[in-house]
Amino acid sequence: MTQNFDAIVIGAGVIGASIAFHLTERGLKPAILERKVTASGATGHSSGLVRMHYDLAVESQLTFVSYKNYFADWKNRVGGECGFIKTGFMQIAKREHEDKLRGNVANQQKMGINTSVISAADVKKLFPDLTTEHFDVAAYEPDSGYADASMTTNSFLDSAKRQGATLIQNCEVTAIRVAGGKIVGVDTNKGEFSAPVVVNAAGPWAKQVAALAGVDVPLVTWTHDVAFLHRPPSLGKFPAVIDDTINCYFRPEGSALILAAGEDESMRGEEPDAEDQTPTETFLDKLIDAMVQRIPKIEESGLHSIHVGRDGITPDQRAIYSAAGPDGFYLACGLSGTGFKTAPAAGASMAELILDGAPKTVDISTFNFERFSKGELINGEFGYGHIWK
Ligand SMILES: Cc1cc2nc3c(=O)[nH]c(=O)nc-3n(C[C@H](O)[C@H](O)[C@H](O)COP(=O)(O)OP(=O)(O)OC[C@H]3O[C@@H](n4cnc5c(N)ncnc54)[C@H](O)[C@@H]3O)c2cc1C
């Protein structure tokens, strides 16, 4: 027997959960169909950084809205927990990018974001255990930090369910049904579901899912290793940091661990279902060599564990939030290794696009699907080059 819903969201990662939550706030009763379990894709491996520094204004805006309206007030806004911890965030830029860093910070200040350019000497005063080699200035956001991507997703889903959504796990979408140019539903291993709206939020699998609706999305996978190191007891306070001079990012993970990852070793084009948990052979050595340049006390650290995550990445390394193909079909995919922190506001904006024909919370029209066929890839105003090398 076919089950009827107002909308179907394919994928229970953070963006599918956020979209479903926001659809229910507008009175819809959607189904979220998940081939495995919630947050089992990119989301469950996310490093969870919540920072507002981007080289593209609309991405800063998406995180700013996500931070102030959601992460900073999660219990009241969504319910449940997102695990947000305020550590501060610092973007360390290469010397040749100082003007760009200043341009981005000025844009972000105009939006009301609490950020400023600080000198290497200021960094030393704030965080004495960090070295200040290879850079003169950094962008510093005292309000930023990190959150728990699985908790974020599950509390979006719990609230969506309370508001009328249906979550079905171990339910793989195998076909998307279209009649007269319009979406009518999907087929799954658990039967048929009908709805006039289908949202493809299938993360690294989104290319394969879009193909079921006859839509060719230019998306490959991006595979990224992340290490958890024991925090040396003598190491003092430090914030979440993206350090372009050593191609690494790191942050505290609770009080006993450090999460750290490098950019050089990430792979493109693996099968979305490829074996997940094997880091590249040189990942750890390269990471530690880089990290000791910024935190010499890492020498006193030890390895706790490594995990490997995989996201979908587009040619301009920016998300796709757009209608595409048959009427009623939407893409919320290609989050390109950076889509956790923006998911609350992006989900609100997607729900507006679906229900009102245009987004209002944040103008996500920049992330339209047509940009690829038109050759109009997105570039940051003060771009640092690709987010991932
Ligand atoms: C290692 C790593 C670190 C990251 N660190 C950060 C960070 O610090 N900050 C940040 O903002 N972002 C970060 N990101 C990016 C961010 O986590 C991702 O962009 C985001 O989680 C993607 O969410 P998603 O919902 O699009 O995809 P996913 O979480 O992959 O969810 C897609 C879901 O769709 C399901 N699915 C697929 N096919 C089907 C089908 N046919 N039928 C039904 N269900 C299907 C999958 O099982 C999956 O659960 C990181 C990503 C990785 C991999």
The ligand as a Gaussian input file, in Angstrom:
#p B3LYP/6-31G(d) Opt

LIG

0 1
 C       35.349000      14.296000       8.213000
 C       34.455000      15.474000       8.036000
 C       34.637000      16.610000       8.809000
 C       33.789000      17.701000       8.635000
 N       33.942000      18.799000       9.447000
 C       33.065000      19.834000       9.332000
 C       33.148000      20.945000      10.208000
 O       34.023000      21.008000      11.075000
 N       32.218000      21.930000      10.095000
 C       31.255000      21.901000       9.129000
 O       30.452000      22.833000       9.031000
 N       31.168000      20.863000       8.269000
 C       32.037000      19.844000       8.367000
 N       31.943000      18.773000       7.523000
 C       30.901000      18.786000       6.524000
 C       29.563000      18.395000       7.073000
 O       29.690000      17.462000       8.120000
 C       28.748000      17.832000       5.922000
 O       28.695000      18.805000       4.887000
 C       27.321000      17.515000       6.360000
 O       27.307000      16.701000       7.511000
 C       26.609000      16.801000       5.211000
 O       25.341000      16.464000       5.664000
 P       24.304000      15.819000       4.665000
 O       23.034000      15.716000       5.413000
 O       24.347000      16.553000       3.364000
 O       24.905000      14.385000       4.286000
 P       25.000000      13.012000       5.114000
 O       25.252000      13.240000       6.542000
 O       25.952000      12.152000       4.355000
 O       23.531000      12.422000       4.994000
 C       23.041000      11.850000       3.814000
 C       22.183000      10.665000       4.219000
 O       21.494000      10.183000       3.062000
 C       21.344000       8.797000       3.202000
 N       21.070000       8.214000       1.875000
 C       21.910000       8.149000       0.831000
 N       21.306000       7.540000      -0.216000
 C       20.049000       7.245000       0.185000
 C       18.941000       6.598000      -0.449000
 N       19.000000       6.149000      -1.721000
 N       17.789000       6.442000       0.274000
 C       17.696000       6.893000       1.544000
 N       18.729000       7.500000       2.183000
 C       19.887000       7.679000       1.512000
 C       22.685000       8.359000       3.788000
 O       22.616000       7.105000       4.419000
 C       22.993000       9.503000       4.747000
 O       22.605000       9.220000       6.078000
 C       32.775000      17.672000       7.664000
 C       32.583000      16.514000       6.884000
 C       33.410000      15.422000       7.069000
 C       33.184000      14.199000       6.238000

